[in-house]
Amino acid sequence: MRAAALVARVLDPGSWVSWDRPPDPVAEPGSPYARELAAARERSGCDEAVITGEGRLRGRRVAFVVSEFAFLAGSIGVATADRIVAAVERATRERLPLLAAPSSGGTRMQEGTVAFVQMARIAAAVMAHRAAGLPYLVYLRHPTTGGVLASWGSLGHVTAAEPGALIGFLGPRVHRALRGEPFPDGVQVAENLAAKGLVDAVVGIDELADTTSRALNVLCGAPEPRTPPPAPESPAAYFEEPPDLPAWESITRSRRPDRPGVRDLLRHGASDVTPLSGTGEGEADPGLLLALARFGAAPCVVVGQDRLSQRSGHPLGPAGLRVARRGMRLAAELGLPLLTVVDTPGAVLSAEAEERGLAGEIARCLAELITLAAPTLCLLLGEGSGGAALALTPADRVLCARHAWLSPLPPEGASAIVHRTTARAAEMAAAQGVRSADLLRDGVVDAVIAERPDAADEPGAFCTRLAAVLEHELANLPAADHAARAARHRRLGRTG
């Protein structure tokens, strides 16, 4: 699709305002390159390989940089880079979210190395935009290759791709010329990169405006400063002094296959949900859900353990914790609250997990959460087994569902260590203080959310109540305070 047509399909009608000025000359008059540029201008109707400007997307003012592939395959020369950098810097000055839609063969060979190094210059401008706490969203179009993909095409907070798009570092023509064989089929394709956690979604042109608008509704925070909402009804309607039930009863209930998990919570209680895929660095883990979402008026980044996926063949591994850390960084960079949802039967037990650094990833999650430059809220929703659960638990405020629990190991594992049999798991759970009542008493959690009497018996109603609690809690979180967090962790388990 041509650049102007893409702008017309994505932005509100009549809202586009160009920021472009005529490019400075880069070719000797009469030279072959000058003739190529003239032909490109005539063929494409554009004076360079990108157009830049601003418009409105569902009423929100945004900046937009769009490649024109018909102009020398969207390649980046010095004048192209001048235009991109000027647009990025203007978006930063005017505090606008920035959208980029590259479609390019990469560096303009006619300009050589001086064009090649422009990629670093563009990347520097993009990172200054991000450092200002402003969203940068990328839509990779067919084709996007070379230095463009290896710079500003891969730096988005959120990255989507056109269906079927060729996306890769080394273009197929170059690979065949250098290696004497075609590049393997199915690798440099948008859908494969999404499955591998390199792009967040594959989105058609007609869905792009809605998808982008949903993401910006979260990434840009509340449209106006507002008074945090009061807790709906009375706290007694949501929080409770948990009843004195046996620990094993809660553990049994938490393992019910029909117990609602993080996906149910988002479906019943959240809006503007934008799932993100993987680490953005080539790893994905179905056991860990990363999303942007709103609970009522409160935007947040959600990092949640997906109980059903973990129990259907995808136990949480090191890649899942690296996905979680991506969410932490995203929250910190954009100043959004982070919501972690703990619901795991435990991390994967395998030689591969050990070799890929499972223990180190747990440690890094703990370290990043404790020092995160964003407010944090943790919800213990169901099972809370072992280091995988602890990795997402430290937060400014911790909530716990009545039948959620937290334990160093599954009770069966603790029983095997102490009694050399799993048969005394219920006894070990009671002795270890894993249930919500124990966690509240010991200061591990701040409040317990009622189930009536079991979330699995009222999934929709439970998730709706829970969403109201989360809206109130997210809106009332204090700013990140490392001293307060340190004091909180010093108090853990010290009830005297």
C-alpha angles and dihedrals in degrees: 000000000000118000097246091049091052091051090050092050095048108035128063111274115273094005100107117114117180119227094190127120125187111286121248114254113268102171132066110254110261094014122132089251091053089053090049091052091049091050091048091052091051095045097046102031088229130106094219142012095268137044120206136189145105138276143150125279111197086335096311118119111238139169118234133198113188128181121227106212092188088069104079092316092302090289121171120239130163095277090047090052091047089057095046094047092047090053094047092049092048090050088052094049092049092042095236127155108250125224122192127191108183124187109169148135089223129240119024103247093202089068097042125192096355088062092043093059091053087081090070090049092052091046090052091054091048092050091050087054091051092045087058088063094252125139121251116192124185131202111192111210132194111308116015115160146143124016094354091060089042093056130019093005092065102041102080125129083219123019126193130175138210114255112268093003119160105236121171146123097239114047117230093242092053093045092052092046094049101036102030093232137078121264112258113273121252099022104094093047127116095236093052092049090051091052090050094052096251096115127027101224145353106235131180120228092251092055095043098090094051093043093049093045092053091052093048091050086066102030093052093049124215113350092228133019106263140181110261110258117256118248103273115248108342128320088249089067091064111018127054146177095253115242120251097259125156113268091233091060091059092045091051092048092047089058096055107125091224095054109122116252137188094291091054089049091054093044096050102030113025138069135199089033114180114180115212122207124228132311096310084239102083103283131104134173122192089203092070123060120204119186147149112236147155127227102200104311095338116102121203147156110252121211107180137168109233106221097192094050092048092051094047100060105296109093115182114271140172092286090058091055090049088053087052090053090052087058091050092052091047092053092048095047095049097035094242125147114255120225116195119193116201116204114135138134086211142286122298115277108217144118089247092056090052092049092048092054107258095165092047091051091052089052093048092049090052092047095047094047093049093050100032116139091222135071113266136206125185126200119196097205105167136327115021106186124167134312094336089063095042090051091071100033109083107093143140088258129014125201126189133198113230095254098037118108143183125216139163089239137356104288089248090058093048089050091051091053097047102031102020090237135077091221093091096056094120091052091050093049090054093047096047097055097235102149127095094257090055093045091051092048093049095048094246091122130030101212141004120227116220124245116197087239100304129008090221089064094053106025099157096043092044093051092047092052090044091052090054090052091048093050090053094044095046093049092050099045112125121237114276107285116181093191092054091049092050090051091049093054093046088058097051111126093001105111097161 
